[in-house]
Amino acid sequence: MWRRRRDVHRALSPQEVGALDSFCLGDKLKFKLECLVSEALGAAMTRRVFILGGAGLVFTHVILGDLGVARSDSAVDRLSLPESIEFNGESYRLSWSSHPKPDYYKQEYLPSGQTSERFQRMVLIEAIVRGVDINDAVAAKVSMLNKRKSTDPTVNFAVVKNPKNNEIILDFILNAEDPKGDDIVEWNAYRYAALKGKGGASGVLLFGISRRGYGDDATDFLRRLKLARPAEVNALAAYPLPVVRPVD
């Protein structure tokens, strides 16, 4: 059974509770989504990277402002996984991969016809094979999300832990603008699992899903998310995690 961890939630004000009832349906999000998405979510977007933290390398993101940074189009499987994977009834194909650190591997998968620059749905798989455990990785991510609240009032998140295997699911949402000034709303759900790395070292496997809404569709995206989120999180929790075998 997955249990929600209350200790990382912030209390909702009466005004925010009212905002939840209307599910943040403002005037085309021009108020920057200053209300919160239901049940507490959270923030951070786009290219997945690691940063150096107090406990070593930890999972985090580069924020949306870096969308314009040039990136390689290479898609080389370094985790010994199939070229395409199925999730929740949809096929995702390997679209991009990176091996930016000796112990860190990441891969992104997209449905046919979508691109990394403007996707609607993505699956991501990341592995770090030493130097961090699940609790350290999640704590670092939560800390980053809390810090971002000062600049993005949409930031909110939920953390659920499975006491049987100590896996954790963190899901979060945020709003930002692309270089053209159009709104982007992104919801992510990350499932963290223990990974035995090189020589039996402690590592972490991240299996995640990402969903986006753009521009005028962002309002409808939130409507759809309100209905879809429970099923998406349940599908993520029940998904058979891939067996990764990192190769350089």
C-alpha positions in Angstrom: 0.0 0.0 0.0 1.2 3.5 -0.8 0.8 6.0 2.0 0.9 9.8 1.7 3.7 11.5 3.6 2.0 14.5 5.3 5.3 15.9 6.6 6.2 17.5 3.3 2.8 19.1 2.5 2.2 22.7 3.3 -1.1 23.8 4.7 -3.7 25.3 2.3 -5.2 28.6 3.1 -9.0 29.1 2.9 -8.4 31.1 -0.3 -6.4 28.2 -1.8 -9.1 25.7 -0.8 -11.6 27.8 -2.7 -9.3 27.9 -5.6 -9.1 24.1 -5.6 -12.8 23.9 -6.0 -12.7 25.8 -9.3 -9.4 23.9 -10.2 -7.5 27.1 -11.0 -9.6 28.0 -14.0 -8.6 31.6 -14.4 -8.4 34.0 -17.4 -6.2 31.9 -19.7 -3.6 31.6 -16.8 -2.6 35.2 -17.2 -2.5 35.4 -13.4 0.3 32.8 -13.6 -1.8 30.0 -12.0 -1.6 31.6 -8.5 -4.1 29.0 -7.3 -3.0 25.4 -6.6 -3.9 22.2 -8.4 -5.9 19.7 -6.3 -4.4 17.6 -3.4 -1.1 19.5 -3.4 1.4 19.1 -6.2 4.7 20.9 -7.0 7.3 22.2 -9.6 10.4 22.2 -11.8 10.6 21.5 -15.5 12.3 20.2 -18.6 15.8 18.8 -19.2 16.6 16.3 -16.4 20.1 16.7 -14.9 21.9 16.0 -11.6 23.4 18.6 -9.3 25.9 18.2 -6.5 24.1 18.1 -3.1 25.0 17.4 0.5 24.6 13.7 0.0 26.2 13.5 -3.4 24.4 13.6 -6.8 20.7 14.0 -6.6 17.8 14.1 -9.0 16.6 17.6 -10.1 15.7 19.6 -13.1 16.7 22.7 -15.1 13.9 25.2 -15.1 11.9 26.2 -18.2 14.1 29.2 -18.9 16.7 26.9 -20.3 14.5 25.5 -23.0 16.4 27.4 -25.6 19.7 25.7 -24.8 21.0 23.7 -27.6 20.9 19.9 -27.1 22.0 16.9 -29.0 19.5 14.8 -30.8 21.3 11.6 -30.0 19.2 8.7 -28.7 21.6 5.9 -27.7 20.3 3.3 -25.3 22.8 3.0 -22.4 20.5 1.2 -20.0 20.0 -2.0 -21.9 16.3 -1.3 -22.5 14.1 -1.8 -25.5 13.8 1.0 -28.1 10.2 1.4 -27.3 8.2 0.8 -24.1 4.5 0.7 -23.3 2.9 2.7 -20.5 -0.7 2.9 -19.6 -1.8 1.7 -23.1 0.5 3.9 -25.1 3.8 3.2 -26.9 6.8 5.5 -26.2 9.9 5.4 -28.3 13.4 6.4 -27.2 13.9 10.0 -28.3 16.9 11.2 -26.4 19.6 10.0 -24.0 22.6 11.3 -22.1 25.4 10.0 -19.9 26.6 13.3 -18.4 28.3 11.9 -15.3 30.3 8.6 -14.9 27.6 7.1 -12.7 24.5 8.8 -14.2 22.3 7.8 -17.1 19.1 9.3 -18.4 16.7 8.5 -21.3 13.5 10.1 -22.6 10.7 8.4 -24.5 8.0 10.1 -26.6 4.9 9.0 -28.5 5.1 9.0 -32.3 4.9 12.5 -33.7 5.9 14.4 -30.5 9.2 16.3 -29.9 11.3 17.1 -26.9 10.8 20.8 -27.5 7.0 20.6 -27.5 5.8 17.3 -26.2 2.4 16.5 -24.5 3.4 13.2 -22.9 6.8 11.8 -22.0 8.3 8.8 -20.1 11.7 9.2 -18.6 14.1 6.7 -17.0 17.1 7.7 -15.1 19.7 5.8 -13.1 22.5 6.8 -10.8 24.5 3.8 -9.7 26.3 5.1 -6.6 26.4 7.9 -4.1 22.7 8.5 -3.3 19.7 6.6 -1.8 16.0 7.1 -2.3 15.4 9.3 0.8 18.3 11.6 -0.1 17.1 12.0 -3.6 13.6 12.8 -2.7 14.6 15.1 0.2 16.8 17.1 -2.2 14.0 17.4 -4.8 11.5 18.5 -2.2 14.0 21.1 -0.9 14.4 22.4 -4.5 10.6 22.6 -5.0 10.1 24.5 -1.7 12.8 27.0 -2.8 11.1 27.6 -6.1 7.8 28.6 -4.5 9.2 32.0 -4.0 9.3 32.6 -7.7 6.5 30.3 -8.9 3.3 30.4 -6.9 1.9 27.4 -8.7 4.5 25.1 -7.1 3.0 22.3 -5.0 3.6 18.6 -4.7 2.6 15.3 -3.1 4.8 12.5 -1.8 3.6 9.0 -1.3 5.7 6.1 0.2 5.2 2.4 -0.2 6.3 0.9 3.2 6.7 -2.5 1.8 9.5 -1.7 -0.5 10.4 1.9 0.5 9.7 3.2 -3.0 8.5 6.8 -3.2 6.3 8.6 -5.7 6.7 12.4 -5.9 4.3 14.3 -8.2 4.3 18.0 -8.8 3.1 20.8 -11.1 4.3 24.2 -12.2 3.7 27.0 -14.6 6.3 29.0 -16.6 6.7 30.8 -19.9 8.6 29.7 -23.0 10.9 32.1 -24.8 8.0 33.4 -26.8 6.0 34.3 -23.7 3.5 31.5 -24.0 2.3 29.7 -20.9 3.5 26.1 -20.3 2.0 24.0 -17.5 3.8 20.7 -16.7 2.8 17.9 -14.4 5.3 15.2 -13.5 5.2 12.1 -11.4 8.5 10.4 -10.4 8.8 6.9 -8.9 12.0 6.4 -7.0 13.3 2.9 -6.4 16.5 1.5 -4.9 19.1 0.4 -7.4 22.2 -1.7 -6.7 25.0 -0.1 -8.7 28.6 -1.0 -9.4 30.1 -3.2 -6.8 26.8 -3.3 -4.9 26.9 0.5 -4.3 23.6 2.3 -3.3 21.9 3.9 -6.2 18.5 5.1 -7.4 16.3 4.3 -10.4 13.8 7.0 -11.4 10.8 6.0 -13.6 8.8 9.1 -14.4 6.0 10.5 -16.5 5.5 14.0 -17.7 2.5 15.8 -19.1 2.2 19.3 -20.6 -0.3 21.9 -21.7 0.6 25.0 -23.8 -0.8 28.4 -24.3 -4.6 28.7 -24.4 -4.8 24.9 -23.9 -3.3 25.2 -20.4 -6.7 25.7 -18.8 -8.1 22.6 -20.4 -5.0 20.8 -19.5 -5.7 21.4 -15.8 -9.3 20.3 -16.3 -8.1 17.0 -17.8 -5.4 16.6 -15.2 -7.9 16.8 -12.4 -9.6 13.7 -13.7 -6.6 11.9 -15.1 -4.1 12.3 -12.2 -5.3 9.5 -9.9 -5.3 6.9 -12.7 -1.9 8.1 -13.9 -0.3 7.9 -10.5 -1.9 4.5 -9.9 -0.6 3.2 -13.2 2.9 4.5 -12.3 2.8 2.8 -8.9 1.7 -0.5 -10.5 4.1 -0.4 -13.5 6.7 -3.3 -13.5 9.9 -1.4 -13.3 12.4 -2.0 -16.0 15.6 -3.9 -15.2 18.4 -1.5 -16.2 22.0 -2.5 -16.9 24.0 0.6 -17.5 26.7 0.5 -20.1 29.2 3.2 -21.0 
